[in-house]
Each structure stands twice: as structure tokens, then as C-alpha cells.
Amino acid sequence: MKHPFRWLAPALIAGLLACGQTNLNNGPLDEDSLPPAPNTRGNFSGTVGYVPDTLGVPAESPTSAENIVAGQLIVKFKSGVSAQSLSLLSVKGAPVERVRALAIDGAGVYRVPGADARATQAAARELAARPDVEYAEPDRIVRAWRTPNDPSYTTRQWNLQDGSGGIRLPTAWNTTIGANSTVVAIIDTGILYRRGDVAASHPDLPSERLLPGYDFITNANCNTGAACSGDGDGRDGDPYDVGDDPTSPSYHGTFVVGIVGAASDNRVGMAGVNWGTRLLPVRALGPGGGTSSDIIDALLYAAGVASAGVPNNPTPADVINLSLGGEGTCGTAFQAAINKALGGPKKPLIVVAAGNGGKDGVGDNASGTFPANCQGVMAVGATTRSGARASYSNYGSVLSVMAPGGAPGDGVWSLTRHSGQFTYAGGAGTSYAAPHVAGLAALMRAVTPALSALELQRLMENTAQPVSCNTPNGESCGAGLINAAAAVQAALSGAQIFALSPANNLQIEQGSSRSVTIKIERSAGFGGAVDLSVGTLPTGVRASFDPDPATGTSSTLTLTVDTSAKEGIYSVPITGVSGDQRATTALNLRVGPPLGIRGTHVRADYYQGKWVYDESKSGSLVIDTDGTTSPFAIPNRGPGWYFVYAVHDTNKDDQLNAGDYFGYSEYMLNPPEGGIKLQMELVTDIADLKLTGAQLRGVQRMLARPPVR
């Protein structure tokens, strides 16, 4: 499983030429491929401190090189910038070409000719430092979420039934099977359907409910190795699903559409969650995935927001499903698109897959996955037939609910194509959990069209069933497994709803107590008493609420930490129950003394050739001031490759090991003119840092002897 340590990039540095990697897992750099170092000297200076939230929220995770569209950027200028500035940009004197506008005011897609992924990241940093630029970021590759194996399945649609792992749809269908007045947009690989062409269309797709849709994939050239259309052309009005892999296509979009709303009660094939909603296929993924810039335009189109260069969408969505994602933070442009889409004509609910963990297939904290970590979306994790979290499913506080995603050998059933024949198959992944929620949301709007996106989300959360989450540090799985029968009934009756949110995270030293306010957000006239409780706490930690039950808008949670409690970072799940409704939240607790910066080692290790360390060109210092941040300066460094890092040796054993705090910056070709921001995070296992042998030896060597200037 990936450790929440991330490469912590420097602050925006004017004039920094960085061709270094942003993830140590990529392996050491090949110096032969880099430009020569400028023949100048300078200072490594800036600030050192702890991650913005040192209580356990994972640090921001930059995009790995493999997930970047080489040479392609998204840039947004500040208001009032001239049209000439919009079209004329340069990086290190080389021109940057404007490709097209995005449907975000002032933003566009730009190309840096000849740049590889690392140079693209460097160009983004340089442009972001300009005073007339609001933000600049690499265009990213986004892929469909799915498990890497392709198992066979013998069971069918347990996911829709009333068993422990089902979402209890039969009872909901007695109330509604959906309405033609609602629209669910599926942004994915498209759909195996072409109007008027029976031979090209899956027979279990509801032709009377399929809207025309659109294909938003810009790149038609699949010989470049980048995400491409795979259908021989670029953007057009044909969102046909050609699959996401030329050698073994999964027809991911068709599979997702089938879960939402396959033709049902027709004596053929399978049933969808929603038998009445109209379906809007929006193609943004092809072979190799898709780009965030294409998905941004697809998202705004689906929501009914006018986009440059494409026709307006006459059927704006009530619900938008995004069974896709990538590692890293929610980009500024992506968040801006979500914010704009949420204001579309129907104020849609945006449902996203939480992600399937790392390459090891084991779930991770979804806070490191976008768009699940974006604001304003409803992130969905996956469960198995037993109703427990699937091992591959991401988890954490950004999750809203869980839904069936299946497991190898016991997956979710839906539509596909195999050997040229339209058929059915099983699949597993959070990609297939999300459309259960999208279909249910449309059922709920069918009975009560006035429900807002937030009300839809809260009703599903408050009627969800708790699940066995089984996460490494007690992280939550949202409110639990959706219950379609209860959610539709709550929507029909106009149920009064509530939600919980913590005001702060907490740091508590052993032998002491601290309190935090838990807010109770009430809506639709809800005035009932809420019984509050916490989940499993670490040994030596006790909790109490005042008042409990709570009848107002808040309750005070007090956590008491015994002297025997073990230092560390823990997730504390909090649940509120009122009648048959429940709401959940979580806060992060750090047990131990307050963090101070005094005694922190800051180091710039110089390397040449193939990781040959040069002590004479390296430099370090020890912070001797109090507080949680401090400026630092390692002066008069010459040009070359440096590994810059900070260590707080909390157990004072002159070694980097579990319990210490560590943070590091990028490789730098030359000391930057601006400042470096070093941010340290708790080490839980030194092996998870993925340092090279040379790097680790350098860190341990530095801690074992006095600093040099």
C-alpha cells in the first residue's frame, strides 16, 4: 500500500529550472538527459515546517510524470489581461503555443513543443509564478477505475437485491422505476449504440431513453502513446464506445451505462438501477485514458454549461457520473469546472468513483485521488457481496457512501462486447459502485424533483447501512452502504435531514484532555434529538459528548488521553443517529507533545554523475528557534544537482526512523532565486519513503554528525 508521504514541491519559484522528478518511486534521474547547469552560485533558502495539517491528513500529492500529458498545460490568466498575453507565452525564451480555450473564463490549453513530462511540470511552475497568471498546471491523464484482473463470474445481480451486500432495489421499484424527466450523464468511454444501426448497438440498451451525447476527445493520433480517441477522428457528435484498450477493450462506459439504466423488465439480459431515466453518453476516455482538459469540457457540457467549440446541451443532467480518476490533488482548473457545473440549469449531483488504490491493488486513502478529493462531489467506495469494503476500494473522510463494486470472482454484472459479440460480463471496481448511486439519485429526483444535490447526498448518507471498513488506521468508509428502499422513501416523504461536521482536528499530549465542537447541520425543518457516539478509539483514549443527545446545532466532544497512550496519528469516526437516520464524520487525532521546529536538520546534499555524493559541495544547518516554522538559508551553493530535505529527529537517536518527521524538495539544477518550502510529515515506516540507497545513507550520515556550512 502506498504511504501518504508525497513529494512536497517547492513554493512557486521565479526562475527555477527544475527537471527533477516529483516522485522518488520513479527512480534516480539520468543526468545525461538534463540540460547543463548555469554557471552561477546562490543560496538555498526558504521556510521549514510541518504539513499544513500535521494531524494526519495526507499532504498534497503532486502528479507523477506518467500521468501528465507531455507538453500540455492548462493556464488561466487573471482578469483584465490583454488578448495578446493570452496568445503569447514563453518559457525560458521558448514560445508556448495556445491550443484552445477552455469553458472556464480566461483559461486555455497551451502546448510546450518538445517538452517531456518533467519539463512540462517545470514550465507550469514558471508560468504560475508570473504576476498575470492565476494558475498554471500540467494537463493530466485520467483513466477509468477498474481492477487489473479480468476474473470470470457465475452469479448475476446480487448487488440489486435485499441481501447483505445488495442495495434493496425491489422495494424501491415498488415506489418508482424512474422518470423520463430526469437525465443521468455518464462521462466515460462512450456507449455501444448507434441510432439506426442494429448491428452496432447492444440489444439491452434502451434506445428510447438514449440521448445523442457527444465525443470530447481531442487527440485523434493514437501513435503518440498519449490518451487518444481510437475512432480515427477528434471531437464530434458520435460518442461510440471503441473501448479503452485496442488489444483487450473493456467497453467501460457501456458497462457503467448498463448499471445505471439498462433496458429492464423486457425479458432480456439484465436490469438497471433506474428503468425510466434518460441516459446522456459523454465520451472523454479512449485508449490510454483521457485528459483533464477534455473531461473539464465534457463535465460542463453534461451540466448544460456552454462550452467553446461544441454545441450546447439541450438536455442538462440531473446527475453526472464520473467513474474515472487519477492520483494527486484536485487541480485548480478541475475544481473550477466542478464549481461551474454545480451551477448548471438542473444543479446536478456529481457522483465520482473513490478509486481502486495503487498499483498493488490495495485501497488507499481517497484524499490522494482526484476527482474524489474535489469539493462538491459525492465520492463512492466499493463493497463486496458480504457488504464489507472491497480490499481494492479507497477509503477515508472524503467518501460519502459505499455501493456494490464486487470482488474478483464475484463481480457486478453489466453490458459489454466480446469477440465482436454483444454480451454480458462481471466486473469489479469503484467504477461500478458509483453508477449505483447515480441511478438511485435519479430515482429520488423522480419522486421529488425539487431535491437539491446536497439533499440527495444527505438522504443517501442518512439512510445508509454501516459497513465493515477494515482500514489501516481506523479511517472511515463514509456513511456506509446505500439503501435504495429507505432513500427513495425518505425522498418521497420529504424527510428532515441532518449532517455532522467537526470544527477542528486535535493534538493532545499524553495525560491531558482537549475538546472540539461537532456541528449538527439541520435542514428541511429537522429538529430531532441526535445521539452521538465515536467508533473504535486507540488504547488509552476516552471520549464524551456534551450534550448527548444533542437537540441544538452542536455538541462538544472531549477526548481524554491517558499517559499510557501511544504517540501517533489516528482517525476518530463520529456517528449521529436520530430515528432511522444516521450521519457520520471523522476527525484526525495526533497523540503526543506539540510539534516544535527547534532541532530540525535542514540539508542540501550535492550529487554528481550516477549518485556520487560530494561532501565538500553539500551544506546543512540545525534550526535553533522555537515555533512550528522557521526560515533557513544554506548560502553560497554552486550549480549542480541537490537533494534538499529536512528531518526532525523526535526520538533523538541520531537516525531517521518511525516516529520522526521528514520532508524533502525536488532535485534542483541550480540554487533557486526564490524560496523553498520544506514541509515535514510523520514517518510511520522508513521503507515506505522509497528513498534510494544513496539518499538514505546521506540522511543517516547527516544525523550522525554535526552540520557543515
N, C-alpha and C positions, 0 to 999 in steps of 0.2 A: 504494500500500500504506500502511496506517496505520502511523504511527510509534509506538514503545512509550511515548511520553510520554502521560501521563494527567493529568486534573485531579486534583490532590492535595488532598483535602478537609482542612479543619482538624481538629484533635482535637475530641473531644466538648466542646462549649462550652455551659455552662449559660446560658440566656437569650439565645442568639444567634438573631436573626431573620434568616434568610438565604433570600431568594427568588431568589438568583442561580443562574445555570446551572452545571452541573457538567461541561460540555464546551464548549470555545470553538468547536467546529465548529458549534454551534447558532446562532452569530451574536450580535450585540450585543443587550442587553436593551432592551426598550421601557419606559422609566421611567414612562410614563403608566399602565402596568398594575400598578404596585407600590404598596404601602401607604406612607403618609407616614413620613418618618424621625422617630424620637423626638428631642425637643429636648434632648439631653444631650451631654456630651463624655466622652471616655475615652481609653484607651491601646490601641494595637496592640502586643501583647507576646506572647511565647511562646518557641519554640526554632527554630533553623535548623540544618539538617544535610543529609546525603545520604540517598537512599532506603535502606531497611533493608539491602538487598543492592546495593552500588554496583558490583558486578562484572558486571552485565549482565542480571540477572533483571528483567523489566519490573515497574514499580511497580504497585501496586494500581490497578485501573481502576474508578472509580465507574460506576454505571448511568446511561446517558444518559436524558434526560427522555422520549424516545419509547418507552422500554422499561419504563416504570413504569405500574402500574395507578393512575390518578389517584384520590387519596383513600383508598387502601387500604394498610394496614400489617400486618406480622407482628410481634407483640410477645411476648416471653417474660419473665415475672416471675421473680425469684429465689425460691428455695424458702422456704416459710413465709409468703408474702404472703397477706393475707386475701382471702376471696372478694369482699368489697366492692371492694377495689383492682382485682381482675381485671375488674370490670364498670364501674368508674367511672374514666375517664381524661379529661384535658383538655389542650389545647394553647392557650396564650395566652388561657386562660379559656373557650375554646370546647369543648363536650363532644366526646369521641371515642367512637363507638358500637362496642360489641363485636358482631361478626357471628357468629362461631362459634369453636369450639375446633379446634385442630389436633391431630393424632395425636402431638404431641411434648408431653410433660408440661409444663404451665404456659404453653404457647404458644397464641396465638389470633390470629384475623384481626380487625382493627379498621378502622373507616371514619371518615375525617375529612370531614364533609359540606362540599361546595363547594370542596374543595382541588384545585388543578391539580397537575401532576406536580412542579413545583418546590416548591410549598408542602408537598406530601407528603414530599419529601426533608427539608425543614426540620423538619417535625413529627417525623420519625423521629429526627433528631439531638437534638431537645429531649427526647423521651421516653427516648432512650438515656442521657441524662445524669442521669436520676432514679436515686436510690440503690436503689430497689426493683426496677429493671428490669435484666434480664441482657443483653438486646439488643432493639433495635427497628430494623426495616429496611423499606423500601418493598416491597410485593408487586410482582413483576416479570412482564413478558410474556416468554414463552418460545415460540419458533417452531420449526417443522420446518426442518432444514437441507436446502437444495437449491440448485442453481444457478439463476440468474434466467432463463436462456433455456429454450426448450422445443424442442430440435432433434429431427429425425427420425433413426431408427436402422434400419440394414439388417441388421446382424449380431445374433446372439442371445446365447447363454450362453457366450461365450469365458471369462467370469470363473470358471467352474467347472472348466475343462479343465486340461490339463497344459502349456499354452504358457507363454511368459514372463510373461504377466500373469494367468494362472489360478492357482487355489489347490489344484490337484491332487486334486480330489474323487474321480474314478473309482477310484483306488487305495484311498482311504479307504472308499468304499462296499463294496469287496470285504471289508472287515472288519466294518463296521456301517453300517446305514442309519438308525440312531437307535432309540430305545426309548420306548414309551408310558409308561414310568415317569418320564420327565423332562418338565419343563414350562418353556417359554420364554414369558415375559410381554413383550408389546410395548406400551409406553406411548406412544400416538401419537394419530392422528385416528380410531381405531376400525377397523372392518372391514366390507367389503361382504358381509355374511352375516347372514341372519335365519333361525333354525331353523324349518323347516316352510314357508318361503316361497321357492320356487324362483325366482320372478320377481325377488326382491330380493337374490339371492345369486349371487356369482361362481361359475361352474361348476368352476373349477380350485382352489377352496378345499376342504381335506379335512374334510368335515363330521364324520367320526368322530373327528377329533383336535381339534376346536374346542371350547374351554370357554366357559361363558356370559359371563364377564367383567363389566365394569361401566363406566358412564359417570360420570366425576367432574367434569364441567364444571358449575360452579355458576351462572354467569350465562346466563340464557336470553334476555336482551334484546340483540338484535343491532343496535338502533338507536342505541346509545350510542357506537359506534366502538371499543369495547373488545373484547378476546377474548370470544367467546361460544359457545354450544352449536351454534346453527344448526339445531337439530332441534325448536325450539319449546318445549323444557322444560329443566329442570335435571338434577340427578343422578338416575340411575335404573339399572336393570339391563339397559339396551339400548345397547351400545356401537357402534351402527351408524355407518358412515363416511359422513357427508354432505359430506366434503371440507373443505378449508381456505380456499376462496375461492368465494363464491357465483357469480361470473361465469365462473370458469375453475378448477373444483376439480381438485386433483391426486390425491386419494384416497391421500395419503401413507402412512397407516397400512396400508392394504391392500397397497400396493406393498412396504412393509417386511416384512409378514407373508409375502408370496409368496416373497421371497428366503429367509427363514428356513425355510419349510416348506410351499410349495405342494404340492398333490396331485401325486404323482410316480409314474413308471413306470406310467402309466394311459392312454397313447396320446393324451393331451390336453394341449395347451399346453406348459407348461414344467416343469422340475424345480426343487425347492427344495434348499437345502443339506442339510436334515435331513428324511427321509421318515417318521420314526417319532415324533418328539416331539409332545406335546400343546401347543396354542397358546392363550395366555390374552390376549385383546384387552382392553386397559385404555385407555379413551378419556379424554384430558386436553387434547387440542388440537382446536380448531374454527376457524371463520372468525376471522382475526386472531391465531391462536396460542392460547396458554394461559397461565394464571397459575402462578407458582411455588407458591402455596398449594394449588391444585388438584393440581399434579404431586406435591407432597410427600405428600398423602393417597393419590394413585394409587400412588406408589412403595411406601408402607408396606403398602397392600392387596396389591400384587403379591407382596411378600415374605412375606405371611401374618401381618403385624403388625396387631393390632386397631386400627381407626380409628373415631373418633366419628362416629355418624350413618350408617354404611354396614355392610352385613353382612360377617361375617368371610369370608375367602377360604379355602375348603376345599382348594384345590389350590395351595399355595405354590410359587413359581417356583424353579427351579434357576438360571435365567439371566434377567436383566431387561435389555431393550434400550431405550435412550433415544436415539433419532435426533432430537434436538432440542437447543436451547441458546440462549444469548444472550451478549452481551458483558458483561464485568465479572468480579469475583471471585466465588468460591463463597460464597454467603450463609451466615450462621451457621445459619439455620433449615434451609437445604437440606443443609448438611453434617451437621447433627444427624439429619436424616431418613435420609441415606445410612448413617450410623453405625448407626442403629437397624435399617434394612433388612438390613444385612450380618449382623445377629444373628438374622435370621428363621429359621424351622424348618429350611430347607434351606441356610442360609448362602450365599445366591446370589452369583453373579458378576454385577456390574453393568457392562454394556458401553455406552459412550457414543460418539457421533459427535464428532470433534475440531472440526468446524465448517468453513465454507466461506469464511473470510476476510471482508473487509469489503465495502462496497457496490461497490467496484471489481472484485470477483470474484477478487481475487488473495489467495492464502493469507497468513495472519499467524501469529505465534507463539500457539499454543493456550493459553499461560498466561494470556491475557486473555479466555478463553472459558469459561463455565460451562455444564454441569457437568463439562466435560473437565478443568478445573483443580481439581476437588474431590479430596479424599483418598479412597482406597479404591475408585476406579473404574478401568476399563480403557478408556482413550481410544484411538480408532481413526481414523487418517487414510486418505486415499483414493489409489489408484493407477489408472493407465490400462492399456490393453491391452498396452503395452510393458513394464509392470512398474515404471515410474517414478512418482514423486509427481505427482498431478494438480495443475495450476497453481493451482486454487482451494483445494486442501486446506491446512488449517492444519498446523503442524509444531511441533517443539520437544521439550524434555525431558519434558513431561507425557505425550507419546504413548507407548503401549505397542507397538503394531504397526500395520501398514497392511493394507488389504484392497481389493479392486476397487471403485471408485466410478464408473469410466467417465469419459468426456470428451464434450463436445459433438460429436454425430455418431457416437459410438461408445460408447454407454452400457450400463448394466446393465439386463437385461430382466426385467420382472415384471408383476404384475396391476394393472389399472386399469379405468376406465369412461370411455367417450367417447360423447357424443351419446346417452346413455341406454343404450348397449350395453356389455356386459361384454367386455373385450378385453385386450390386452397392449400394452406400450409400453416404450421405453427411457428411462432417467433417469440423471442424473449427480449425485454429491454424496457427502459423507461420511456422510449419512443412509443411503446404500445400501451403504456399506462396512461399517458397524457390524453389520448383521444377518448378514453372512457369519461374523463372529466369534461372534455369539450362537448361530447354528446349529451351528458347529463345536464350541463349548464343550459343547453338549448331546450331540453325537456322542461326545465324550470321556467325559462322565459316563455315557453309555450303556454303555461298555465297562468303566469303573472308577468306580462310583458314589461311592466314598469320597474322590475327589479334592476338595480344598478349592478355594475360589475362587482363592486365591493360587497354588496348584499348577496349576490350569488356565491361569492367566495366564502363569506362568513356562514351562510346557511349550510354549505357543504362541510365546512370545518366543524360547526357546532353539532352536526348530526353524524359525524364520522365515528367509526368504532376504533378503539385503541388497538395498536398492533405491537407485536414483539419487534423492537427496533434493533437490538443487539449491535450497538455501535461501540467503537473502541473506548471512548471516554464518556459514555452516557449521553451522547448527543441525541437530539430528538428526531422523530420522523414526522414532524408536523402533527396535525390533529388525529391522524390515523386513516383507516381505510374508508373510502366514501361509501355511503349507504343511500342508494338511489331512492328507495321507497320512502325513507324518512326525509330526504332532501326535497323530493317533489311534494310531499305532504306539507312540509314547512313552507315551501314557496306558495302552495295553494292557499294555506291558511293565513298567510301574511305573518309568519312567526316573528315575534320580537326577538332580537338577537343581541349578542354581546361579544366582545373580544377582549383579550388581555395583552398588555404590553409592559415590559419592565422599563423603568426610567433610567437605570444605570447598570453597569457591571460593577463587581465588587472585588476589592482586595482586602483580605482580613488576615492579620497576624495571629499565630497560634496563641491561645489564651485570651482572646478578645472577641467582641461581637460588633456587627455593623448592621444597619438597616437600609432598605431600599423600598421605594414606593412602586407598587404594582398597580398600573392604571386599568380601570374597567371601562371600556368604551361601549356605551349603550346606544342602541338605535332602534327605530321603529316602535318607540314607546316602551321598550323593555324596562321593567322596574323590579324584577325579582331578585331575591337573595342569591348570592353566588358563594358556594362552598369552595374553598381554596385548599390546595394541597401541593406538595412537592414530590417529585419522583425519588429514585434512589440517590442518596447522598453519600459522599465519601466518608469513610470511617472517621469518627471524631467530630462530625459536623451535624448540628441540630438546627431545626427551622421552626418558626412560629409566625402566625399571621394575626394582625390586629387591625380591624375587626375580622372575625371569621365566624359565621358567614358575613360577607360584605353586602350592604344594601346601598352603598353610595357609589362614587366613581373611582374609589381607590382603596387599597389596603396596604398596610406596612408589613413587609416581610423582614424578619430579623433572623440572621444566621449567626450562630454561636460556634466558634471553633475551639475545640479543646487543645491543650498543649501537646497531646499525642498525635494530632492530625498531621498527615504527611504533606510536605510542601508540594505544590503542583497547581495545574490549571484544570478546572472541572466545569462541565456543563450541568446546570441545575434546571431540570424540567419543571414547569409550573402548570397546573391544571385547575380550571374553574368549571364547576358543574352547577347547573340550575335546571331542575326537572330532567328532561331528556336531552337538554342541550349541554355541550361542553366546549370549552375553548382552551387552547394551550399556548404557552410561550416558553422562553428559556432565558436564563442569564448566565454569564460566564463568571466563575468564581476563581480567584487566584489566592491560594492559601500560602502565606509566607510574609516576610517583612516587606515594607515598602521598597521599591526599587530605587537605588541611587546610582549616580553616574561616576562618583569618585572611585578611583582604582581601575577604571576601564582602560584597556590597552588598545591603542589605535596604531595600525601598521600599514606601510606600503612596501610590499615585497617586490623586488625587481627580478624579472626573469628574462633570459635571452635564449635564442635558439630553441631547442627542444626541452623546455622546462629546466634550464640550468640557472640555479639561484645565484645571485651576486650580492653578498652581504654589504659590500662597500657602497653600492648604489641604493640600498634599501634604507628605510628610516621608520622610526616609531616614537611614541610618547605614551605617557600614562596621565589620564585626567586627574587633576588634583583639586577639583572644585566640587561643591555639593549641588544638589538638584537632580533632575532627571534628564536634562540635556546640557550640552556644553559645546562651545566652539572648539575647533582644533586646527592646527597648522603644522604640517611637516614641510619645512621650507627647502628651497634650492635643490629640487629634484631635476635630474636630467631627462631627456627624451628616452622613451622606451616603453616596454610592457610592464605594468604594475598590477598586482593583485592587492586591492585595498580593503581592509576589514577591521572590525572592532570586536573585542572579547571582554566580557565581564565575568571574571573567574569567581563566581559566588561562593564556592566551597573552598577557595584559596588553597588548592592543591597543586598549583602551577601546571595544570593540564586542562585541555578542552575536553569536557565530558558532560554527561547528562546532568542537568540542573544549572549549567552555565547559560549565559546569553551570548549570542553570536549574530553578527550581521556583516554583509560584505557587499562591495560595489562591483561595477563592471571592470573588465580589463580596459586600461586606458593607454592609448598610443603616446600620449604626452600629458603632463600635468595640466588640468583644465584651468581656464582663466576664472571661471565661476566657482561655485561651491558644491561640495559633495554632501549628500545627506545619507549618513550611515544609520541604519535602524536595526537594533538587535532584538532577537526573539528567543524564547526559551528552547534549549536543546533537550529533547527527550531521548534521542538515540543518535550518537555521533555517526553511526553508519548511514543514517538517512540523509546526512548533509551532502553525500555524493561528492566529497572533495577528492581531488586527485591525490596520489601519494605525496607528490611534491608539495602541494598546498598544505596538506595536513601536517607534514613534517615541519613546514615553515611556521605554522601556527604554534605547534608544540615547542619548537625551538625558541620562539619569541617569548612564550610564557615562562620558560625555564631560566631566562637570564635577563639582566637589566636592559632597558630600551637604549637604542642608539639614535643619535640625531642626524 
